[in-house]
Amino acid sequence: MGRNWRKPLYLVPLLLIMLTFLSCNKNSEMIPTLILKSLQIENVNLLDGQIDNVAINPSIIASFNYSIDTTSFRTALSIVNQDNNEITYRLNYSNEFKNVVIYPLETLETYTLYSIKISNQLVGSNENKFSPVEYQFKTHQGKLLLKSVTAGDIDLMSTGKITNAPLDLQIVATFSDDLDMESINSQNVRLKWNSISLVLNRSVDGNKLIIDPLDEIRDLSTYELELGTTIAGPGAVDFDGFNSTFITKLDSTLKFPEISDDDLLTKIQEQTFKYFWDFGHPVSGLTRERNTSGETVTSGGSGFGLMAIIVGIERGFITRAQGVERWNTIVDFLLNDSDRFHGAWSHWLNGTSGQVIPFSTKDNGGDLVETSYMAMGLLTVRQYLDPNITEEQTLIDNINTLWEGIEWDWYTQGQNQLYWHWSPNYNFEMNMPVRGWNEALITHVLAASSPTHSVAPSVYNNGWALNGGIANGKEFYGFTLPLGPDYGGPLFFEQYTFLGLNPTNLSDQYASYWEQVVNHSKINHAYCVANPKNWIGYNDACWGLTASDNQSGYSAHSPTNDKGVITPTAAVSSLPFTPEESMKALRYFYYILGDRTWGEYGFYDAFNITENWYASSFLAIDQGPIILMIENYRTGLLWNLFMSNPEVQNGLDALGFTY
């Protein structure tokens, strides 16, 4: 028998261990490692290092050496921002699951660092192992957006007119990103008033730009804010810029010391009187058209000036002797030096020579309506003079010569109609009939009152009254308007005629003239309170539409021609008709608007708060009604004098008026 061989028992476990090791090592070599070959964003490989200036809506492509298990990839992948907030995404696979396109589902934030992390939870489709990786990219600087601009509780980004900005002005502009203070300067952050840049304190608090004016902010004034395109932040650029125009609120504090209403009325009359007295033409004594007219004097405004001298005497602004002396100068000039055309004066005269200054090419002769204002003034003065004083009787005689020389009947051309103009060069070519309702009722009353050249009642009825065609009868804001255009037209329609002609108890077959003047004034006031065009500044105390200067020239402002222009004479000269509303207005113009509407000769002509425009002009035909109508409200002086003329009474009687 052969010999039996046996392995030692202790070698068996060792052999098993070796076989197991060899088996495991063999399996390791058979399942290779899963490797990220590239991670591309905007065609740049993140594996080469951090990428900056990445778009905020990128696609990311991950490429592996082997196919991946898609379930494990979604678990292993995370995208987080610098605040460790996760970004949601969707995935798209290709190339047998070796390539993955990653689409963020939300727009990334600008100028922000993001991390892409893939953990070892990722395995290949053959259970390939993966070592964790992390790569970073940074988004580009974004567009700087303006989110809000406020001044107190006023939104300066709103559309339309922006009003009531606070006087303790601080402007806060909020942007989409933090701001770089170095980008903020006097060239790209400006606040202007009347095209003048204000001194500003500019500061930044994160994404807020804070603007504090160091100059005083004016009330009811227009300001323009400019934010330039070079404003930037560390994470945002390409700002579009911004402009806003806004108007500040009213400063309701008194601009002048408060005095009694009676003293205020006297003050207004005295200051306005200076226009006719101090600024009267040094040669003729007549009234200049406006404060910049030089040699140009106006016949109608001079008629108002004649009456203003009566007020000056009665109020103690001048002596009676001074007044009579000025009247003598004026009347002597009118009698001996001024051009006249069938007794009528031209609209404008040269104050030194008395020669006509054409109002327009063909308006270089007689102006009958302006002449009627001159005649009203002359007749009012005549009634004030004392025939028992020799000098004053001489003045009365000269006034009578002027009055009786006006050929009213010539201006009818033989028809039942007055015509406004006649020229020695152009005859009646202007062909402008004087028809109602407008400022020329006084023209017809005086034409009928003339003792030498009167016109028949038919001229009044057929021409002026259009045989009743001047009637209106409609209601506006609850007030019935007897005569004239809808809403009444400009307020001078009710003021020029009634400086002397007293409407209190005046009526004829066409209207009660007290109802006419009161309701027209109330409609004008109510329209301004309603303010259908949303002009800045119109209110219960700031009203009055009539002919005056405006920011573009001159216009007959009214509810149907409303340009945002308030003319103080409109409201103030309505004082006898709307005392409560007019007193509110004159207080407002004087105390609240202050020196913007009050100057050397009383109230400036007009203003437009919406356009930040305030006139520096004074016009004779606007200043005259102020001083005269205040006096009629206080004493009825001018009404009483004019209505005492026997010729005027005869004329009113002839036309069928009761008074």
C-alpha positions as CSV (number, residue, x, y, z in Angstrom):
1,M,0.0,0.0,0.0
2,G,1.1,3.5,-0.7
3,R,1.5,6.2,1.8
4,N,-1.6,8.6,2.4
5,W,-0.8,12.4,2.2
6,R,-3.0,14.9,4.2
7,K,-2.9,18.7,4.4
8,P,-2.4,20.2,7.8
9,L,-5.7,21.3,9.3
10,Y,-4.4,24.8,10.1
11,L,-3.9,25.6,6.4
12,V,-7.6,25.4,5.5
13,P,-8.7,28.8,6.9
14,L,-5.8,30.5,5.4
15,L,-6.6,29.1,2.1
16,L,-10.2,30.3,2.3
17,I,-9.0,33.8,3.2
18,M,-6.7,34.0,0.2
19,L,-9.4,32.8,-2.2
20,T,-11.8,35.4,-0.9
21,F,-9.2,38.2,-1.3
22,L,-8.4,37.1,-4.8
23,S,-12.1,37.0,-5.6
24,C,-12.7,40.5,-4.3
25,N,-9.7,41.9,-6.0
26,K,-10.9,40.4,-9.2
27,N,-14.4,42.0,-8.8
28,S,-12.8,45.4,-8.1
29,E,-10.8,45.3,-11.3
30,M,-13.9,44.3,-13.2
31,I,-16.1,47.4,-12.1
32,P,-14.2,50.6,-13.0
33,T,-14.8,53.9,-11.2
34,L,-17.4,56.5,-12.5
35,I,-15.6,59.7,-13.4
36,L,-17.0,63.2,-14.3
37,K,-15.2,63.9,-17.6
38,S,-16.5,67.5,-18.0
39,L,-18.9,70.0,-16.5
40,Q,-19.6,72.7,-19.1
41,I,-21.5,75.9,-18.6
42,E,-21.6,78.3,-21.6
43,N,-19.1,76.1,-23.4
44,V,-16.5,76.5,-20.7
45,N,-15.4,73.5,-18.5
46,L,-15.8,74.1,-14.8
47,L,-13.3,71.4,-14.2
48,D,-10.7,73.9,-15.3
49,G,-11.6,76.3,-12.5
50,Q,-14.3,78.8,-11.4
51,I,-16.2,80.6,-14.1
52,D,-17.4,84.2,-13.7
53,N,-20.0,86.3,-15.7
54,V,-22.3,83.3,-16.2
55,A,-25.8,84.1,-17.5
56,I,-28.7,84.0,-15.0
57,N,-30.5,81.4,-17.0
58,P,-27.7,78.9,-17.9
59,S,-27.8,75.3,-19.0
60,I,-25.2,73.0,-17.5
61,I,-23.9,69.8,-19.2
62,A,-22.3,67.0,-17.1
63,S,-20.5,64.2,-19.0
64,F,-19.4,60.9,-17.4
65,N,-17.2,58.1,-18.6
66,Y,-19.9,55.6,-18.1
67,S,-23.6,55.5,-18.0
68,I,-25.1,56.7,-14.7
69,D,-28.0,55.6,-12.6
70,T,-30.5,58.4,-13.0
71,T,-32.2,57.8,-9.7
72,S,-29.0,58.2,-7.8
73,F,-27.9,61.2,-9.8
74,R,-31.0,63.2,-8.8
75,T,-30.2,62.3,-5.2
76,A,-26.5,63.1,-5.5
77,L,-26.8,66.5,-7.4
78,S,-27.4,69.8,-5.6
79,I,-27.0,73.4,-6.8
80,V,-26.8,76.0,-4.0
81,N,-26.2,79.8,-3.9
82,Q,-23.8,81.6,-1.6
83,D,-26.4,81.6,1.1
84,N,-26.7,77.8,0.8
85,N,-30.2,78.0,-0.7
86,E,-30.9,75.2,-3.1
87,I,-31.9,75.8,-6.7
88,T,-34.5,73.5,-8.3
89,Y,-33.8,72.0,-11.7
90,R,-34.9,69.6,-14.3
91,L,-32.7,67.0,-16.1
92,N,-32.3,65.7,-19.6
93,Y,-30.2,62.6,-20.5
94,S,-28.4,61.6,-23.7
95,N,-25.6,59.4,-25.1
96,E,-26.8,56.3,-23.2
97,F,-27.1,58.2,-20.0
98,K,-23.5,59.4,-20.0
99,N,-24.5,63.0,-20.6
100,V,-26.8,65.1,-18.4
101,V,-28.2,68.5,-19.2
102,I,-29.2,70.4,-16.1
103,Y,-31.7,73.3,-16.4
104,P,-32.3,75.5,-13.4
105,L,-36.0,76.1,-13.0
106,E,-35.6,79.6,-11.6
107,T,-33.7,82.6,-12.8
108,L,-30.5,82.9,-10.9
109,E,-29.6,86.0,-9.0
110,T,-27.1,88.3,-10.6
111,Y,-23.6,88.7,-9.2
112,T,-24.0,85.6,-7.0
113,L,-21.7,82.6,-6.4
114,Y,-23.2,79.2,-7.0
115,S,-21.9,75.7,-6.2
116,I,-22.6,72.5,-8.1
117,K,-22.2,69.5,-5.8
118,I,-22.3,65.8,-6.8
119,S,-22.0,63.4,-3.8
120,N,-20.8,59.8,-3.6
121,Q,-24.4,58.7,-3.7
122,L,-24.1,58.7,-7.4
123,V,-23.4,55.3,-8.9
124,G,-23.1,54.1,-12.5
125,S,-25.6,51.9,-14.1
126,N,-23.1,49.0,-13.4
127,E,-22.8,50.1,-9.8
128,N,-19.7,52.1,-10.6
129,K,-18.5,54.1,-7.6
130,F,-18.1,57.9,-7.8
131,S,-15.9,60.2,-5.7
132,P,-17.7,63.4,-4.6
133,V,-16.9,66.7,-6.4
134,E,-17.8,70.4,-6.0
135,Y,-17.4,73.2,-8.6
136,Q,-18.3,76.9,-8.5
137,F,-19.4,79.6,-10.9
138,K,-20.5,83.2,-10.5
139,T,-23.3,85.0,-12.4
140,H,-22.7,88.2,-14.3
141,Q,-23.5,91.7,-13.0
142,G,-27.3,92.3,-13.5
143,K,-29.2,95.2,-14.9
144,L,-29.8,97.8,-12.2
145,L,-33.6,98.3,-11.9
146,L,-35.4,101.1,-10.1
147,K,-38.1,99.6,-7.9
148,S,-39.5,102.8,-6.2
149,V,-39.0,106.5,-5.7
150,T,-40.8,108.3,-3.0
151,A,-41.0,111.7,-1.3
152,G,-42.8,111.0,2.0
153,D,-45.9,109.2,1.0
154,I,-45.8,110.6,-2.6
155,D,-44.9,108.1,-5.3
156,L,-42.6,109.9,-7.8
157,M,-42.9,107.1,-10.3
158,S,-46.7,107.5,-10.8
159,T,-48.1,108.7,-14.1
160,G,-49.9,112.1,-14.5
161,K,-49.3,115.2,-12.5
162,I,-47.5,114.5,-9.2
163,T,-48.5,117.0,-6.6
164,N,-48.3,117.7,-2.8
165,A,-44.7,116.6,-2.4
166,P,-43.7,117.6,1.2
167,L,-41.7,120.7,1.9
168,D,-39.4,118.9,4.3
169,L,-38.3,117.0,1.2
170,Q,-36.4,113.7,1.4
171,I,-36.3,111.5,-1.7
172,V,-35.7,107.8,-1.3
173,A,-35.0,105.7,-4.5
174,T,-34.9,101.9,-4.0
175,F,-33.0,99.8,-6.5
176,S,-33.0,96.1,-7.3
177,D,-29.4,95.7,-6.0
178,D,-27.1,97.3,-3.5
179,L,-25.5,100.5,-4.8
180,D,-21.9,101.5,-5.1
181,M,-21.5,104.9,-3.4
182,E,-18.6,105.7,-5.7
183,S,-21.1,105.8,-8.7
184,I,-23.2,108.4,-7.0
185,N,-22.3,112.0,-7.8
186,S,-23.6,115.5,-8.6
187,Q,-23.7,114.6,-12.3
188,N,-26.0,111.6,-12.1
189,V,-28.2,112.6,-9.1
190,R,-29.7,116.0,-9.5
191,L,-32.7,117.9,-8.3
192,K,-33.6,121.1,-10.3
193,W,-35.9,124.1,-9.7
194,N,-36.3,126.4,-12.6
195,S,-33.5,124.6,-14.4
196,I,-31.2,125.4,-11.4
197,S,-29.5,122.4,-9.7
198,L,-30.0,122.3,-5.9
199,V,-27.3,121.5,-3.4
200,L,-27.9,117.9,-2.3
201,N,-26.7,115.5,0.3
202,R,-26.5,112.0,-1.3
203,S,-26.2,108.9,0.7
204,V,-26.5,105.1,0.2
205,D,-28.0,102.5,2.5
206,G,-27.7,99.1,0.8
207,N,-30.0,99.3,-2.2
208,K,-31.5,102.7,-1.2
209,L,-30.3,106.1,-2.5
210,I,-31.3,108.9,-0.1
211,I,-31.4,112.5,-1.4
212,D,-31.7,115.4,1.1
213,P,-31.8,118.9,-0.4
214,L,-29.8,121.4,1.4
215,D,-31.5,124.4,-0.3
216,E,-34.9,125.6,0.8
217,I,-37.8,123.9,-0.9
218,R,-40.5,126.3,-2.2
219,D,-44.1,125.6,-1.9
220,L,-46.4,125.1,-5.0
221,S,-43.2,124.9,-7.1
222,T,-42.2,122.4,-9.8
223,Y,-39.0,120.3,-9.3
224,E,-37.3,117.9,-11.6
225,L,-35.5,114.8,-10.3
226,E,-32.8,113.3,-12.6
227,L,-31.1,109.9,-11.9
228,G,-28.4,109.3,-14.5
229,T,-27.5,106.1,-16.3
230,T,-24.0,105.8,-14.6
231,I,-25.5,104.8,-11.2
232,A,-24.3,101.3,-10.5
233,G,-23.8,98.7,-7.8
234,P,-21.2,95.9,-7.3
235,G,-23.7,93.4,-8.7
236,A,-25.8,95.5,-11.2
237,V,-25.1,97.9,-14.0
238,D,-26.7,99.3,-17.1
239,F,-29.2,101.5,-15.3
240,D,-31.8,103.1,-17.7
241,G,-31.9,106.4,-15.9
242,F,-35.0,108.1,-14.5
243,N,-36.7,111.5,-14.6
244,S,-39.7,112.8,-12.6
245,T,-41.3,116.2,-12.4
246,F,-43.4,117.0,-9.3
247,I,-45.0,119.9,-7.5
248,T,-44.6,120.6,-3.9
249,K,-47.5,121.2,-1.5
250,L,-48.9,124.6,-0.4
251,D,-47.2,126.4,2.4
252,S,-50.3,127.8,4.1
253,T,-48.4,130.1,6.5
254,L,-49.0,133.8,6.1
255,K,-46.4,135.6,4.0
256,F,-47.3,139.1,5.2
257,P,-48.5,140.2,8.6
258,E,-52.2,139.8,9.0
259,I,-54.3,143.0,9.1
260,S,-58.1,143.6,9.2
261,D,-60.1,143.0,6.0
262,D,-60.9,146.7,5.8
263,D,-57.2,147.6,6.1
264,L,-56.3,145.0,3.5
265,L,-58.8,146.4,1.0
266,T,-57.3,149.9,1.6
267,K,-53.8,148.5,1.1
268,I,-54.8,146.8,-2.2
269,Q,-56.4,150.0,-3.4
270,E,-53.5,152.2,-2.5
271,Q,-50.9,149.9,-4.1
272,T,-53.0,149.5,-7.2
273,F,-53.5,153.3,-7.4
274,K,-49.7,153.7,-7.8
275,Y,-50.0,152.2,-11.2
276,F,-52.2,155.0,-12.4
277,W,-50.6,157.8,-10.4
278,D,-46.8,157.0,-10.1
279,F,-46.6,155.2,-13.4
280,G,-48.9,157.6,-15.3
281,H,-47.3,159.0,-18.4
282,P,-45.1,162.0,-17.5
283,V,-46.4,164.2,-20.4
284,S,-50.0,163.3,-21.0
285,G,-50.8,161.8,-17.6
286,L,-52.6,159.0,-19.4
287,T,-52.3,155.4,-18.4
288,R,-49.7,153.2,-20.0
289,E,-50.9,149.9,-21.5
290,R,-48.7,147.8,-19.2
291,N,-45.7,148.3,-17.0
292,T,-43.3,147.8,-19.9
293,S,-45.1,150.0,-22.5
294,G,-42.9,153.1,-22.5
295,E,-44.7,155.6,-24.7
296,T,-47.7,153.5,-25.4
297,V,-50.8,154.6,-23.5
298,T,-54.3,153.1,-23.7
299,S,-57.5,155.0,-24.1
300,G,-59.7,152.5,-22.3
301,G,-57.3,151.9,-19.4
302,S,-56.9,155.7,-19.1
303,G,-60.7,155.9,-18.6
304,F,-60.3,153.6,-15.7
305,G,-57.4,155.7,-14.5
306,L,-59.5,158.8,-14.5
307,M,-61.9,157.1,-12.1
308,A,-59.1,155.7,-10.0
309,I,-58.0,159.3,-9.2
310,I,-61.4,159.8,-7.5
311,V,-60.7,156.8,-5.3
312,G,-57.2,158.2,-4.6
313,I,-58.6,161.5,-3.4
314,E,-61.4,160.0,-1.3
315,R,-59.0,157.5,0.3
316,G,-56.4,160.1,1.1
317,F,-53.7,158.8,-1.2
318,I,-53.5,162.2,-2.9
319,T,-55.1,165.6,-2.3
320,R,-58.0,166.9,-4.3
321,A,-55.8,169.6,-5.7
322,Q,-53.3,167.0,-7.0
323,G,-56.2,165.0,-8.6
324,V,-57.6,168.1,-10.3
325,E,-54.2,169.0,-11.6
326,R,-53.7,165.5,-13.1
327,W,-57.2,165.6,-14.7
328,N,-56.4,169.0,-16.2
329,T,-53.2,167.6,-17.8
330,I,-55.1,164.5,-19.2
331,V,-58.1,166.4,-20.5
332,D,-56.0,169.1,-22.1
333,F,-54.0,166.5,-23.8
334,L,-57.1,164.7,-25.1
335,L,-58.6,167.9,-26.3
336,N,-55.6,169.4,-28.0
337,D,-53.0,166.8,-28.7
338,S,-54.5,163.4,-29.2
339,D,-55.6,161.9,-32.5
340,R,-59.4,161.4,-32.8
341,F,-61.4,159.8,-35.4
342,H,-64.9,161.2,-35.6
343,G,-64.5,162.0,-31.9
344,A,-63.3,158.5,-31.0
345,W,-59.8,157.6,-29.7
346,S,-57.7,154.8,-31.0
347,H,-56.9,151.9,-28.7
348,W,-53.3,153.0,-28.3
349,L,-51.8,156.5,-28.4
350,N,-48.3,157.8,-28.0
351,G,-48.2,159.4,-24.6
352,T,-46.0,162.3,-25.7
353,S,-47.3,163.1,-29.2
354,G,-50.8,161.9,-29.0
355,Q,-50.5,160.2,-32.3
356,V,-52.2,156.8,-32.9
357,I,-50.1,153.7,-32.3
358,P,-51.8,150.9,-34.5
359,F,-53.2,148.1,-32.4
360,S,-53.0,146.0,-35.6
361,T,-52.6,146.9,-39.3
362,K,-56.1,148.1,-40.0
363,D,-56.8,149.0,-36.4
364,N,-55.1,152.4,-36.7
365,G,-58.1,154.7,-36.2
366,G,-61.1,155.0,-33.9
367,D,-61.9,152.2,-31.4
368,L,-65.4,152.8,-30.2
369,V,-65.4,150.3,-27.3
370,E,-62.2,151.7,-25.8
371,T,-63.6,155.2,-26.4
372,S,-66.7,154.2,-24.3
373,Y,-64.4,153.4,-21.3
374,M,-62.7,156.7,-21.7
375,A,-66.1,158.4,-21.9
376,M,-67.4,156.5,-18.8
377,G,-64.3,157.8,-16.9
378,L,-64.7,161.4,-18.1
379,L,-68.4,161.5,-17.2
380,T,-67.7,160.0,-13.7
381,V,-65.1,162.6,-13.1
382,R,-67.4,165.4,-14.3
383,Q,-70.0,164.4,-11.7
384,Y,-67.4,164.5,-9.0
385,L,-66.2,168.0,-9.9
386,D,-67.6,171.1,-8.2
387,P,-69.0,173.6,-10.7
388,N,-68.8,176.3,-7.9
389,I,-65.0,176.1,-8.2
390,T,-63.8,178.0,-11.3
391,E,-60.9,175.6,-12.1
392,E,-63.2,172.6,-11.8
393,Q,-65.9,174.3,-13.9
394,T,-63.4,174.8,-16.6
395,L,-62.5,171.1,-16.4
396,I,-66.2,170.3,-16.6
397,D,-66.6,172.3,-19.8
398,N,-63.7,170.6,-21.4
399,I,-65.0,167.2,-20.5
400,N,-68.3,168.2,-22.1
401,T,-66.5,169.2,-25.3
402,L,-64.8,165.8,-25.5
403,W,-68.0,163.9,-24.6
404,E,-70.2,165.7,-27.1
405,G,-67.6,165.3,-29.8
406,I,-67.9,161.5,-30.0
407,E,-69.8,160.7,-33.1
408,W,-71.5,157.5,-32.0
409,D,-73.9,157.6,-34.9
410,W,-71.0,157.7,-37.4
411,Y,-70.0,154.2,-36.2
412,T,-73.4,152.7,-37.3
413,Q,-72.7,153.2,-41.1
414,G,-76.3,154.1,-41.2
415,Q,-77.4,150.7,-40.0
416,N,-79.1,149.4,-36.9
417,Q,-75.7,148.3,-35.7
418,L,-72.6,149.8,-34.0
419,Y,-69.2,149.0,-35.5
420,W,-66.1,148.7,-33.4
421,H,-63.5,150.3,-35.7
422,W,-63.0,153.0,-38.3
423,S,-59.8,154.0,-40.0
424,P,-59.0,156.9,-42.2
425,N,-56.9,154.4,-44.3
426,Y,-59.1,151.4,-44.3
427,N,-62.5,152.8,-43.5
428,F,-64.7,150.1,-42.0
429,E,-62.8,147.2,-43.5
430,M,-62.3,145.5,-40.1
431,N,-66.1,145.1,-40.2
432,M,-66.5,144.1,-36.6
433,P,-70.0,144.7,-35.3
434,V,-70.4,145.3,-31.6
435,R,-72.8,142.5,-30.6
436,G,-73.6,141.0,-27.2
437,W,-73.0,139.5,-24.8
438,N,-69.5,140.9,-24.1
439,E,-67.8,143.9,-22.5
440,A,-69.6,146.5,-24.7
441,L,-73.0,147.0,-23.0
442,I,-71.6,150.4,-21.8
443,T,-70.8,151.3,-25.4
444,H,-74.5,151.0,-26.3
445,V,-75.7,152.8,-23.2
446,L,-73.4,155.8,-23.9
447,A,-74.2,155.8,-27.6
448,A,-77.9,156.1,-26.7
449,S,-77.0,158.8,-24.0
450,S,-75.1,161.1,-26.3
451,P,-76.7,164.6,-26.4
452,T,-75.2,165.2,-29.8
453,H,-74.7,162.0,-31.7
454,S,-77.1,159.5,-30.1
455,V,-78.2,156.2,-31.8
456,A,-81.7,154.8,-31.9
457,P,-82.9,152.1,-29.6
458,S,-83.0,149.8,-32.6
459,V,-79.2,149.8,-32.7
460,Y,-79.3,148.3,-29.2
461,N,-82.1,145.9,-29.8
462,N,-81.2,144.7,-33.3
463,G,-77.4,145.0,-33.1
464,W,-76.4,144.4,-29.5
465,A,-79.3,142.2,-28.3
466,L,-79.8,140.4,-31.6
467,N,-83.5,140.8,-31.0
468,G,-83.2,138.5,-28.0
469,G,-80.5,136.3,-29.4
470,I,-78.1,137.2,-26.5
471,A,-80.2,135.1,-24.2
472,N,-78.8,131.9,-22.6
473,G,-81.1,130.8,-19.8
474,K,-79.2,127.6,-19.1
475,E,-78.0,126.4,-15.7
476,F,-74.4,125.9,-14.8
477,Y,-73.3,124.5,-11.4
478,G,-76.8,125.3,-10.1
479,F,-76.8,129.0,-11.3
480,T,-78.9,130.2,-14.2
481,L,-77.1,132.4,-16.7
482,P,-79.4,134.9,-18.3
483,L,-77.2,136.1,-21.1
484,G,-74.1,135.3,-23.2
485,P,-72.1,132.2,-24.1
486,D,-72.2,129.0,-22.0
487,Y,-70.5,129.4,-18.6
488,G,-70.5,133.2,-19.2
489,G,-67.2,133.8,-20.9
490,P,-64.3,135.7,-19.3
491,L,-65.2,137.7,-16.2
492,F,-64.2,141.1,-17.8
493,F,-67.6,140.8,-19.6
494,E,-69.2,141.7,-16.3
495,Q,-66.6,144.1,-15.0
496,Y,-65.7,146.8,-17.5
497,T,-69.2,147.9,-18.2
498,F,-70.2,147.8,-14.6
499,L,-67.4,149.9,-13.2
500,G,-69.7,152.9,-13.6
501,L,-73.1,151.4,-14.7
502,N,-74.7,150.1,-11.5
503,P,-76.2,146.6,-12.0
504,T,-77.8,146.4,-8.6
505,N,-81.3,147.2,-9.7
506,L,-80.7,147.3,-13.4
507,S,-82.9,145.4,-15.8
508,D,-84.5,145.5,-19.2
509,Q,-86.5,143.2,-21.4
510,Y,-83.6,140.9,-21.8
511,A,-82.3,140.3,-18.2
512,S,-81.9,141.3,-14.6
513,Y,-78.3,142.5,-14.7
514,W,-77.7,141.9,-11.1
515,E,-78.6,138.2,-11.7
516,Q,-76.3,138.3,-14.7
517,V,-73.2,139.6,-12.9
518,V,-73.7,137.5,-9.7
519,N,-74.4,134.2,-11.5
520,H,-71.7,134.7,-14.0
521,S,-69.2,135.3,-11.2
522,K,-70.5,132.3,-9.2
523,I,-70.3,130.0,-12.2
524,N,-66.7,131.1,-12.8
525,H,-65.9,130.3,-9.1
526,A,-67.7,127.0,-9.2
527,Y,-65.9,125.9,-12.3
528,C,-62.5,126.6,-10.7
529,V,-63.6,124.6,-7.6
530,A,-64.7,121.7,-9.8
531,N,-61.5,122.0,-11.8
532,P,-62.4,119.6,-14.5
533,K,-58.9,119.8,-16.2
534,N,-57.1,119.1,-12.9
535,W,-54.9,122.2,-12.9
536,I,-52.7,122.6,-9.9
537,G,-53.7,125.3,-7.4
538,Y,-57.4,125.8,-8.4
539,N,-59.6,125.8,-5.2
540,D,-62.3,127.6,-3.3
541,A,-59.9,130.5,-2.6
542,C,-57.8,130.4,-5.8
543,W,-60.1,131.1,-8.7
544,G,-60.8,133.7,-11.4
545,L,-60.7,133.3,-15.2
546,T,-60.5,136.3,-17.5
547,A,-58.4,137.9,-20.2
548,S,-54.8,138.3,-19.1
549,D,-51.2,137.4,-19.8
550,N,-50.3,133.7,-19.6
551,Q,-47.1,131.7,-20.0
552,S,-47.4,131.7,-23.8
553,G,-48.7,135.3,-24.4
554,Y,-52.2,136.6,-23.9
555,S,-55.6,135.0,-23.9
556,A,-59.2,135.5,-22.9
557,H,-59.4,132.8,-20.3
558,S,-62.7,131.3,-19.4
559,P,-64.2,127.9,-18.5
560,T,-64.3,127.2,-22.2
561,N,-60.8,128.5,-22.7
562,D,-59.1,127.2,-19.6
563,K,-55.3,127.2,-19.8
564,G,-54.6,126.8,-16.1
565,V,-54.2,130.5,-15.6
566,I,-55.6,132.3,-12.6
567,T,-55.9,136.1,-13.0
568,P,-56.4,138.0,-9.7
569,T,-58.4,140.8,-11.2
570,A,-61.1,138.3,-12.1
571,A,-61.9,137.3,-8.5
572,V,-61.0,140.5,-6.8
573,S,-63.0,142.7,-9.2
574,S,-66.1,140.5,-8.6
575,L,-66.1,141.6,-5.0
576,P,-69.4,143.5,-5.2
577,F,-71.0,140.4,-6.8
578,T,-69.4,137.5,-4.8
579,P,-68.2,139.1,-1.6
580,E,-67.5,135.9,0.3
581,E,-65.7,134.1,-2.6
582,S,-63.8,137.2,-3.6
583,M,-62.6,138.0,-0.1
584,K,-61.3,134.5,0.2
585,A,-59.4,134.9,-3.1
586,L,-57.8,138.3,-2.3
587,R,-56.7,137.0,1.1
588,Y,-55.2,133.9,-0.6
589,F,-53.4,135.9,-3.2
590,Y,-52.0,138.3,-0.7
591,Y,-51.3,136.2,2.4
592,I,-50.6,132.8,1.0
593,L,-49.1,133.3,-2.4
594,G,-47.4,136.4,-1.1
595,D,-44.8,138.1,-3.2
596,R,-45.3,135.7,-6.1
597,T,-48.6,137.5,-6.8
598,W,-48.0,140.8,-5.0
599,G,-45.7,143.6,-6.2
600,E,-45.0,147.2,-6.8
601,Y,-48.5,148.1,-8.2
602,G,-50.6,145.5,-6.4
603,F,-51.4,142.1,-7.7
604,Y,-49.4,140.9,-10.7
605,D,-51.4,140.1,-13.7
606,A,-51.7,136.3,-13.6
607,F,-50.1,133.0,-12.7
608,N,-50.2,129.3,-13.6
609,I,-49.1,127.1,-10.8
610,T,-49.1,124.0,-13.0
611,E,-46.5,125.6,-15.3
612,N,-44.6,127.2,-12.4
613,W,-45.3,130.6,-14.1
614,Y,-46.0,133.9,-12.3
615,A,-46.4,137.1,-14.3
616,S,-44.2,140.1,-13.5
617,S,-46.6,142.3,-15.6
618,F,-49.3,144.8,-14.6
619,L,-51.9,145.8,-17.2
620,A,-54.1,148.9,-17.0
621,I,-57.3,147.1,-17.9
622,D,-56.7,144.6,-15.2
623,Q,-55.5,146.9,-12.5
624,G,-58.4,149.4,-13.0
625,P,-61.3,147.1,-12.1
626,I,-59.5,146.1,-8.9
627,I,-59.3,149.5,-7.4
628,L,-62.7,150.6,-8.7
629,M,-64.7,147.5,-7.9
630,I,-63.3,147.4,-4.4
631,E,-64.6,151.0,-4.0
632,N,-68.0,150.1,-5.4
633,Y,-68.2,147.2,-2.9
634,R,-67.2,149.5,0.0
635,T,-69.2,152.7,-0.8
636,G,-70.8,152.5,-4.2
637,L,-68.9,155.7,-5.0
638,L,-68.3,155.2,-8.7
639,W,-71.7,153.7,-9.3
640,N,-73.4,156.7,-7.6
641,L,-71.4,159.2,-9.6
642,F,-71.8,157.7,-13.0
643,M,-75.5,156.9,-12.5
644,S,-76.1,160.6,-11.5
645,N,-75.3,161.7,-15.1
646,P,-78.6,163.0,-16.5
647,E,-77.6,162.0,-20.1
648,V,-76.9,158.4,-18.9
649,Q,-80.3,158.3,-17.3
650,N,-81.9,159.6,-20.5
651,G,-80.1,156.9,-22.5
652,L,-81.2,154.1,-20.1
653,D,-84.7,155.4,-20.3
654,A,-84.6,155.4,-24.1
655,L,-83.4,151.8,-24.2
656,G,-86.1,150.6,-21.8
657,F,-84.0,150.0,-18.7
658,T,-85.2,150.2,-15.2
659,Y,-82.7,151.1,-12.5
